[in-house]
């Protein structure tokens, strides 16, 4: 892997990070916050910290890299199948966390749809723009 490919992997993660700002800000921020922090004693532990943003962006870079490898290794599965496959994985892995946390189903849907939207944007970038499938 050369420096240009590493740069592309990081660049593809940027729009996904921006989607998070829109998703938990303008689009669904109030609905999400109201349901997650509906318990009076519960407060945001990392309020004002950059750590959640670093973790979020790093995880987007990891997903971008995995999609880069996925589309680089095979051509059998197209964009739609990749997004559908990733959606099932995201929904399945998140379900136990929400079941045990007892958060609202709305929180589950907001969080999972955000992850699916990020995968869709990054998969599109890798499939169409980088690997040209």
Buried (B, 14 or more C-beta within 10 A) or exposed (E): EEEEEEEBBBBBBBBBBEBBEEBBEEBBBEBBEEBBEEEEEEEEEEEEEEEEEEEBBEBBBEBBBBBBEBBEEEEEBEBEEBBEBBBEEBBEEBEEEBEEEEBBEBBBBBBBBBBBBBBBBBBBBBBEEBBEB
